[in-house]
Amino acid sequence: LACSRRTVGSTGSKSMNPVPLDLLNLRFDCPHSSTSTVSARRLIRRQRIHVTTMFRRATVECVAVAAPTSKRRRLLGRLVGYERRWKSHGMGFGNVQQQRLPYDEKENIFRLVAAPKTVSVIGAPMTFGQPFVGTDSGPKLIREHGLLKNLSSLGWRVEDHPDLDFATICSRADAEKSTRDPNAKHSQLVGAGTKVLADLVEDKLSTGRFPLILGGDHSIGIGSLSGILRARPETGVIWVDAHADLNTPSSSESGNMHGMPLALLMAELVPDRRVIPGFEWMEEGIKPFLSPDSLVYVGLRDVDKMERQYIKELGIKAFTMYDIDHLGIGRVMEMALSHLLDRAPDRPLHISYDIDAVDPMYAPATGTAVRGGLTWREAHFVAEHVVRSGNLASAEIVEVNESLSPGSETVELGHQLVTAMLGEAIL
C-alpha cells in the first residue's frame, strides 16, 4: 500500500471513504520526497489523505501509535480491505482501458518475418517438467484475455494453432518407460512432447511466419529452441528468467526438467542427448545446438551452484538483478543486444520469457516465484527493446499458473508481455 496526499474539494466529490489514519504514523519513501516520519494527525489537518495501490518505488510503513501488536494487525487488515474494495470499484491496477497500437509500418520492425506478416500462435500446455498442476492452463487463459483480437489490432495476420495434445502424445511415451534413470523426471513424457513442438516450430519458420509459443512450463524451451536452431542455427537467444535453467541431469538437485532446457542444447554440457530417455530424437538429422555466446540471460536471481560454474566456464553473458539495479534496465538491454548483434547485425533473435522473471508482487501465479524481480515497467521494457532491434523472429512465454494464486493479474501481465513482444507501441 502507498499513500497519496491528493487534495480534493471540501465536498469530497473525488474522495473515497477515508481510512482512520489518525492512529498511524507514515513513513514516505518516494522519488519526489525525502524519507521522513510524519504525524498523520498533522497531515490530515493540512489535506485529505487516501490510501491507494502501491506505485513504483513508493512505499509506506504503517505503525500504530502506542498500540499493541494485535491492534496494528487489525489496522493493517482494514487497510488491505479498503484497497480491495477500491480496486473492485475501478480504483486500482489495470482498470484503465489500454490502447493497443502497432509501430508505424514504415519502421519495418519485424523485417525477418515474411509479408504479409503472420504470427502462428502455438499452445504448448506442458506440465510434466515441474511438480505443480496448472501450467497447462496457461495457453487457454492468455487466449481468453483477448490475445488473438489484440494481435490482429497490431497488424498481424493470426494463425491460431490448436493446443498440442500432450495428454495423448505423452501417454504413448509413458507406455514405453525406460529402465534408465538419469535424474530427469518424466523425461520420456517431456521428450515426446517437445519433439512434436520442435517439428511444428521448424515448419512455421520455414514458411516465414513468427512462432509465438504459449506455455506450459519452461521445459518446452527444449522443443521451441530445437525447432528454431534447426531452421536458423545462427539465432541469438534472450532468456528472461529468475533461474538459469542450465542444470544437467547429473547437476540438478530436483530432477525437474524445466530447469534443464538450455543444458540439453549445449554440446559442452550434454554432448549426446541419447543418454536421457525420450530425447533420442535430438541426435537425429540436424542436431540442434546452441553456442554459449549466442545466449544472454536477463533477470537472474536464483542460480544453482553448478549453474553458476557453467555460466562462468562457458563465458555466457548474464545480467542478474544486481546488474539491473546497478546499471538500469535500459543500459542492460543495450548491452544484451550489443552482445548478440554487434558481430551479426542481421541474425534472428528469439526471446524466451519466464513470467517468474517478474517480481511476485506483479506476477504471483507461478511455480518458482522469487522476490526481488523485474518491476511491471522493467518487464515490458525488456520485450519492447528487443522488438525495436528489428531482429525478433520468434517468442515464447511460460510458467503462468493461475491455480497457485487467486486473481488474474499474472495472466493479464503475461498477455500484455506477449502483445509487447509482438509490437505494441506507445508512439
VOGU-3710 file (C-alpha; in Angstrom, 3 decimals, decimal comma):
1> lacsrrtvgs> 0,000/0,000/0,000  1,102/3,574/-0,638  -0,187/6,934/0,449  -1,147/9,709/-1,927  -1,712/13,153/-0,462  -4,203/14,240/-3,078  -6,081/17,483/-2,419  -9,821/17,287/-3,032  -12,653/19,730/-2,593  -14,448/20,117/0,660
11> tgsksmnpvp> -17,421/18,269/-0,807  -15,211/15,252/-1,254  -16,589/14,553/-4,754  -13,444/12,631/-5,705  -12,770/11,154/-2,320  -13,032/7,635/-1,060  -14,083/6,615/2,411  -11,051/7,682/4,477  -9,044/5,098/6,377  -8,634/6,003/10,077
21> ldllnlrfdc> -5,036/7,130/9,562  -5,065/9,371/12,625  -3,982/6,272/14,534  -0,935/5,777/12,317  2,479/7,216/11,629  3,514/7,166/7,973  6,973/6,986/6,512  7,072/8,161/2,886  9,874/6,858/0,670  9,246/8,272/-2,798
31> phsststvsa> 11,479/9,581/-5,595  9,980/13,048/-5,202  10,021/13,195/-1,404  12,742/12,762/1,170  12,288/9,931/3,629  10,673/11,206/6,763  8,323/10,192/9,504  5,292/12,403/9,703  2,449/12,583/12,151  -0,723/11,511/10,385
41> rrlirrqrih> -2,714/13,939/12,519  -0,773/16,918/11,125  -1,133/15,674/7,546  -4,859/15,204/7,918  -5,226/18,770/9,156  -3,432/20,058/6,034  -5,089/17,916/3,364  -7,060/14,740/2,820  -5,004/11,525/2,802  -6,134/8,441/0,941
51> vttmfrratv> -4,570/5,001/0,740  -4,157/3,782/-2,820  -2,365/0,973/-4,579  1,410/0,975/-4,468  3,248/2,522/-7,391  6,891/2,030/-8,377  9,376/2,989/-5,650  6,687/4,378/-3,376  6,280/2,519/-0,095  4,615/3,314/3,155
61> ecvavaapts> 5,218/1,842/6,563  2,169/1,900/8,793  2,833/1,771/12,515  0,133/2,188/15,118  0,911/4,846/17,683  1,328/3,286/21,114  -0,790/0,321/20,058  -0,159/-3,359/20,810  0,679/-5,832/18,032  -2,903/-7,122/17,852
71> krrrllgrlv> -4,208/-3,622/17,164  -1,581/-2,996/14,493  -2,672/-6,178/12,742  -6,318/-5,118/12,826  -5,438/-1,715/11,372  -3,362/-3,185/8,571  -6,166/-5,648/7,851  -8,572/-2,745/7,460  -6,162/-1,045/5,031  -5,991/-4,155/2,876
81> gyerrwkshg> -9,774/-4,429/2,967  -10,154/-0,851/1,781  -7,663/-1,433/-1,015  -9,545/-4,493/-2,270  -12,829/-2,621/-2,160  -11,421/0,299/-4,134  -9,823/-1,977/-6,727  -13,152/-3,749/-7,238  -14,702/-0,353/-7,986  -12,090/0,558/-10,578
91> mgfgnvqqqr> -9,647/2,440/-8,347  -6,687/0,014/-8,581  -4,236/-1,558/-11,024  -5,244/-2,286/-14,589  -8,695/-0,726/-14,595  -7,918/1,811/-17,295  -8,520/0,538/-20,821  -5,163/0,314/-22,584  -4,795/1,304/-26,226  -3,014/-1,369/-28,269
101> lpydekenif> -1,350/0,373/-31,174  1,341/-1,039/-33,505  4,569/0,554/-34,639  4,453/2,595/-37,827  4,652/0,202/-40,782  7,439/2,343/-42,255  9,703/1,242/-39,400  9,608/-2,375/-40,691  10,020/-3,546/-37,129  9,601/-7,275/-37,950
111> rlvaapktvs> 11,805/-7,336/-41,024  12,708/-11,038/-40,683  9,063/-12,129/-40,993  7,724/-12,760/-44,495  4,989/-10,482/-45,852  2,163/-10,397/-45,124  3,409/-10,775/-41,569  1,726/-13,736/-39,898  2,008/-14,940/-36,320  1,449/-18,619/-35,595
121> vigapmtfgq> 0,090/-18,951/-32,066  1,082/-22,369/-30,714  -0,328/-23,581/-27,414  2,150/-25,859/-25,619  0,404/-26,820/-22,357  3,297/-28,821/-20,919  3,163/-29,637/-17,232  5,496/-32,639/-16,853  8,663/-30,571/-16,477  7,771/-29,436/-12,948
131> pfvgtdsgpk> 5,730/-30,701/-9,977  2,689/-28,376/-9,942  -0,596/-28,855/-11,758  -1,978/-25,829/-13,587  0,750/-24,750/-16,021  -1,200/-26,493/-18,771  -3,936/-23,855/-18,422  -1,596/-21,021/-19,448  -2,310/-21,004/-23,212  -6,067/-21,098/-22,703
141> lirehgllkn> -6,087/-18,305/-20,116  -3,883/-15,981/-22,169  -6,071/-16,513/-25,240  -9,194/-15,773/-23,193  -7,786/-12,348/-22,322  -8,331/-11,301/-25,921  -4,925/-12,235/-27,317  -5,972/-13,054/-30,878  -8,041/-9,904/-31,257  -5,219/-7,769/-29,896
151> lsslgwrved> -2,632/-9,357/-32,189  -4,904/-8,595/-35,123  -5,215/-4,985/-33,985  -1,402/-4,789/-34,037  -1,437/-5,557/-37,750  -0,751/-9,292/-37,679  -2,459/-12,000/-39,660  -3,168/-14,590/-36,970  -2,936/-18,352/-37,373  -4,189/-19,908/-34,159
161> hpdldfatic> -2,864/-23,434/-33,948  -4,801/-25,698/-31,566  -3,054/-26,556/-28,323  -0,768/-29,537/-28,712  -2,476/-32,586/-27,234  0,253/-33,565/-24,825  -2,093/-35,874/-22,931  -2,326/-38,137/-25,990  1,218/-37,576/-27,266  2,832/-38,234/-23,916
171> sradaekstr> 0,595/-41,154/-22,967  2,200/-43,199/-25,737  5,648/-42,370/-24,390  4,562/-43,218/-20,851  3,784/-46,753/-22,006  7,416/-47,174/-23,086  9,128/-46,433/-19,794  12,884/-46,918/-19,740  14,898/-48,663/-17,066  17,484/-45,855/-17,269
181> dpnakhsqlv> 17,190/-43,222/-14,550  19,338/-40,159/-15,343  17,708/-37,919/-12,686  15,428/-36,297/-15,259  11,852/-36,702/-14,046  9,262/-37,649/-16,683  11,948/-37,335/-19,353  10,109/-39,585/-21,804  6,933/-37,517/-21,471  8,777/-34,223/-21,863
191> gagtkvladl> 10,835/-35,659/-24,720  7,788/-36,827/-26,663  6,009/-33,502/-26,255  8,985/-31,328/-27,129  9,714/-33,379/-30,265  6,272/-32,546/-31,651  6,725/-28,885/-30,721  10,167/-28,738/-32,369  8,793/-30,115/-35,645  5,921/-27,631/-35,624
201> vedklstgrf> 8,104/-24,595/-34,853  10,598/-25,569/-37,565  7,752/-25,876/-40,066  6,343/-22,419/-39,204  9,748/-20,763/-39,537  10,310/-22,419/-42,910  7,213/-20,598/-44,209  8,416/-17,226/-42,896  5,951/-16,993/-40,032  6,516/-15,774/-36,488
211> plilggdhsi> 6,090/-18,642/-33,982  4,537/-17,461/-30,711  4,604/-20,309/-28,208  2,382/-20,180/-25,136  3,488/-22,470/-22,292  3,283/-24,582/-20,320  6,346/-24,980/-18,149  9,810/-23,953/-19,350  10,777/-27,458/-20,468  9,003/-26,531/-23,723
221> gigslsgilr> 12,116/-24,463/-24,438  13,808/-27,715/-25,461  11,275/-28,102/-28,266  10,896/-24,485/-29,341  14,661/-23,864/-29,450  15,347/-27,172/-31,205  12,949/-26,220/-33,981  14,373/-22,699/-34,195  18,017/-23,847/-34,293  17,300/-26,468/-36,946
231> arpetgviwv> 15,687/-23,825/-39,146  18,006/-20,929/-38,246  21,162/-22,120/-36,462  22,523/-18,576/-36,162  19,665/-17,435/-33,891  20,558/-15,473/-30,763  18,565/-16,196/-27,599  17,473/-13,816/-24,845  16,463/-15,865/-21,806  14,412/-13,737/-19,399
241> dahadlntps> 14,165/-15,726/-16,194  14,832/-15,694/-12,470  16,603/-19,040/-12,965  19,389/-20,154/-15,299  17,700/-23,413/-16,462  21,197/-24,733/-17,138  21,229/-27,858/-14,998  22,171/-31,228/-16,420  20,541/-34,361/-15,025  23,703/-35,012/-13,005
251> ssesgnmhgm> 23,840/-31,473/-11,534  20,136/-30,960/-10,882  19,049/-31,071/-7,259  15,369/-31,609/-8,099  15,468/-33,574/-11,355  12,737/-31,289/-12,753  13,228/-30,799/-16,471  12,007/-27,209/-16,583  15,412/-26,424/-15,093  17,357/-28,179/-17,879
261> plallmaelv> 16,349/-26,860/-21,338  19,489/-24,840/-22,058  21,849/-27,574/-20,860  20,311/-30,038/-23,309  21,032/-27,610/-26,141  24,732/-27,082/-25,319  27,255/-29,608/-26,599  29,632/-28,546/-23,827  27,201/-29,840/-21,183  25,207/-32,670/-22,781
271> pdrrvipgfe> 27,065/-33,747/-25,931  24,881/-36,819/-26,524  21,195/-36,410/-25,660  20,517/-40,129/-26,176  21,635/-40,735/-22,587  18,336/-39,135/-21,484  15,307/-41,349/-22,235  12,907/-39,618/-24,614  15,471/-37,320/-26,230  16,968/-39,658/-28,785
281> wmeegikpfl> 15,296/-37,529/-31,485  17,694/-34,675/-30,747  20,570/-36,731/-32,208  18,767/-37,428/-35,482  19,148/-35,347/-38,659  20,200/-31,767/-37,989  21,346/-31,743/-34,382  20,200/-28,565/-32,605  22,947/-26,988/-30,517  23,187/-23,502/-29,033
291> spdslvyvgl> 26,570/-21,825/-28,793  27,206/-20,252/-25,351  27,999/-16,896/-26,966  24,559/-16,899/-28,632  22,771/-16,751/-25,272  22,103/-13,798/-22,960  20,394/-14,034/-19,574  18,296/-11,168/-18,213  16,895/-11,047/-14,669  18,757/-13,893/-12,938
301> rdvdkmerqy> 18,458/-14,009/-9,154  18,212/-17,691/-8,147  21,087/-19,711/-9,625  22,223/-23,165/-8,505  25,857/-23,791/-7,600  26,721/-25,843/-10,700  24,786/-23,489/-12,992  26,908/-20,647/-11,675  30,027/-22,633/-12,501  28,788/-23,456/-16,026
311> ikelgikaft> 27,966/-19,802/-16,766  31,466/-18,730/-15,780  33,288/-21,588/-17,518  31,352/-21,190/-20,785  31,524/-17,390/-20,734  27,755/-16,952/-21,059  26,615/-13,332/-20,950  24,420/-12,941/-17,885  22,705/-9,904/-16,384  21,445/-10,513/-12,866
321> mydidhlgig> 19,073/-8,337/-10,872  22,173/-6,746/-9,344  23,191/-5,536/-12,808  19,690/-4,203/-13,456  19,700/-2,343/-10,139  23,204/-1,015/-10,755  23,050/-0,123/-14,457  19,328/0,282/-15,076  17,224/-1,834/-17,383  17,895/0,433/-20,373
331> rvmemalshl> 21,666/0,008/-20,222  21,340/-3,736/-19,547  19,217/-4,296/-22,649  21,560/-2,202/-24,785  24,455/-4,392/-23,661  22,467/-7,596/-24,182  21,569/-6,723/-27,775  25,062/-5,437/-28,454  26,492/-8,791/-27,384  24,218/-10,668/-29,792
341> ldrapdrplh> 24,098/-8,293/-32,751  27,415/-6,436/-32,996  29,107/-9,273/-34,889  25,983/-10,412/-36,742  23,581/-7,453/-37,116  21,099/-9,407/-39,255  20,814/-12,532/-37,115  17,323/-13,530/-35,910  16,529/-13,289/-32,200  14,331/-15,450/-30,008
351> isydidavdp> 13,057/-14,291/-26,619  12,062/-16,875/-24,038  10,140/-15,151/-21,266  9,514/-16,924/-17,971  6,888/-14,990/-16,017  8,844/-15,649/-12,805  11,417/-13,111/-14,013  8,885/-10,551/-12,822  8,626/-9,800/-9,120  5,851/-11,880/-7,474
361> myapatgtav> 4,193/-8,650/-6,392  3,138/-8,298/-10,031  3,152/-11,967/-11,075  2,389/-14,207/-8,081  0,801/-17,081/-10,038  3,897/-19,065/-10,985  5,535/-22,163/-9,573  9,001/-20,851/-8,682  8,418/-17,258/-7,619  11,419/-15,400/-6,172
371> rggltwreah> 11,238/-11,947/-4,618  13,285/-9,085/-5,993  12,434/-9,424/-9,680  11,591/-7,095/-12,539  9,026/-4,375/-11,978  5,963/-4,061/-14,198  7,635/-1,461/-16,426  11,020/-3,183/-16,487  9,315/-6,373/-17,630  7,650/-4,526/-20,503
381> fvaehvvrsg> 10,811/-2,644/-21,410  12,720/-5,896/-21,955  10,179/-7,002/-24,559  9,838/-3,565/-26,145  13,572/-3,065/-26,541  14,109/-6,432/-28,213  11,298/-5,637/-30,652  12,885/-2,288/-31,534  16,013/-4,108/-32,708  14,025/-5,302/-35,737
391> nlasaeivev> 15,525/-8,800/-35,370  12,908/-10,572/-33,262  11,689/-13,631/-35,176  10,091/-15,848/-32,503  8,965/-15,676/-28,878  7,532/-17,725/-26,042  6,064/-17,093/-22,609  5,966/-19,781/-19,934  5,155/-20,774/-16,349  1,851/-18,910/-15,956
401> neslspgset> -0,073/-20,968/-13,407  -3,188/-19,238/-12,103  -4,017/-22,158/-9,807  -1,160/-21,100/-7,496  -2,554/-17,646/-6,741  -6,144/-16,394/-6,991  -6,805/-13,471/-9,283  -5,925/-12,825/-12,904  -3,102/-10,278/-12,586  -0,417/-12,784/-13,656
411> velghqlvta> -2,393/-13,879/-16,703  -3,082/-10,262/-17,617  0,606/-9,410/-17,285  1,539/-12,408/-19,420  -0,949/-11,282/-22,036  0,475/-7,743/-22,017  4,041/-9,014/-22,326  3,014/-11,042/-25,367  1,489/-8,008/-27,071  4,651/-6,043/-26,210
421> mlgeail> 6,749/-8,751/-27,883  4,505/-8,568/-30,938  4,957/-4,842/-31,450  2,610/-2,888/-29,195  3,920/0,678/-29,108  3,212/3,844/-27,150  4,164/6,137/-30,037
//
